[in-house]
Amino acid sequence: MTLVAGVDSSTQSCKVVVRDLDTGAVVRSGRATHPDGTEVDPAAWWDALRTAIADAGGLEDVAAISIAGQQHGMVVLDADGRVIRDALLWNDTRSAPAALQLIEEAGAAALANGTGTVPVASITSTKLRWLRDAEPDNASRVAAVALPHDWLTWRLLGYGPEDESPSGPVLEALATDRSDASGTGYFDPTRNRYDRGVLQLALGHDVVLPRVLGPSEVAGRTVEGVPGVPAGIVVGAGAGDNAGAGLGLGASAGDVVVSIGTSGTVFAVSPTPTHDASGTVAGFASASGEYLPLIATLNAARILDVTAALLGVDHDGLGRLALAASPGAGGLVLVPYFAGERTPNKPDATASLLGMTIGNTTREDLARAAVEGLLCALADGLAAVQGQGVVAERLLLIGGAALNPAVQAVAAQVFAEPVVVPAPGEYVALGAAVQAGWALSGRRPQWPVPDVASPAPDHRPEILDAYRAAAALS
């Protein structure tokens, strides 16, 4: 049995899955937690990766590994390979004014055409501009910029500060892939090259950036001297988390993935690039060599978390309450911008509960309004993706909340397209394992992905119409 490993280094935790290359079966897995917060010392990710590897039984019998990770996080290194400051994560919105500055200076249309993305606070380029303005001494020391998965791959290959790694601070050994590079705001996924003009506009000077590898390319092999990591393991290019999930799901043209996690995402695998000058749809690249038009919301599962806590129930109880209410929640509408919002771009927004009456101010209608608000926000994102010419033939609903019967039932009412719920799994890590197998064998593994639910279509367009009317007031 040939084994390959995939890693998901997400905002909250690090997951490792080990799969059989021939069948795709998960042989074993492990995990470790990450610190809370919107800025984190990358050393915590490195510690968590090694802990998760150990929890998964180690890598002694593993032939290849690849790391998928949270996108956009700013990891800045000095000439000695040391991290200069804590990484700013995708959900850190302090760079919202910097995003507006970059748009004003470069122009939204030019940025969309040149990089596929009009920057918002989550995008790496805005964080570099924030660093330049808020911490100029730190900005002046930056010799290389990496993303979380790039930096972890580099450390896994034995690179790092002289006193912490066997191979030393070779910044030119940094490597990434198109999917993660396309989330920086200074990479052009259509021409497959960095736009160093945008980089310098953001940071103020040029730096080393990771080599951008193709889907099946090898970043390197592990070496002796990395604790807990045997030498000789093939290391794949890695990927951004959403692109990794697309690989894990086997998504292809016509599939739209709706993911409900800490954040919400709607993305599609597309053979053609998108360039949305409004900034709503990010024109990212896929991990399969194609494109990944994507919208992201800052609020997703946390909408259900906060509502369940308010009602004093768990998620199952929230679902039962929601199913006891009528579609439309009696006119009660939750616009769920609890943490500001990225789509639409309202970083300072707050949530609103509208349409309250004596009749609909009930536990059941509030639960229903929370589920509908969550899914309507994602449906607006789907409409934006479709507005870029993407064809949606079916929706793949993933994430822990996708298993809630209320979420499934309401999804079939909010979305016009057929909804399919794949079997629960760590799809980012599973996709990274696909990439590891691809790097090892030279061909993309085609492993089966079973479904657990296909709710009957029950489209109720009035739910989304009411939500849009309420959102326009927020």
Protein Blocks (a to p, Z undefined) as FASTA:
>chain_A
ZZdddddddfkbccdddddfklopafbdcdddddedjbdcfklmmmmmmmmmmmnopjml
pcbdcddddehiacdddfkopafbdcddfklcklmmmmmmmmmmnopklmmmmnopacdf
klmklmmmmmmmmmmmlmmmpmbdcdfklmmmmmmnopacfklcfnbpafklpccdfklm
mmnopacfklopacfklmmmmnopacdddddddfkbcfbdcdehiehiaghiacdebjaf
klmmmmmnopaehiacddddfbdcdddddfbdcddfkomaccdddfeopacdddddfblk
lmmmmmmmmnopafklmmmmmmmpcehilopacdfkfnopfbdcdfkbccddehiafklm
cfklmmmmmmmmmmmmmmmmmmmmmmnopacfbdcdedjklmpmklmmmmmmmpmbdcdd
dddddfklmmmmmmmmmmmnopacddddddfbdcdddddfklmmmmmmmmmmZZ
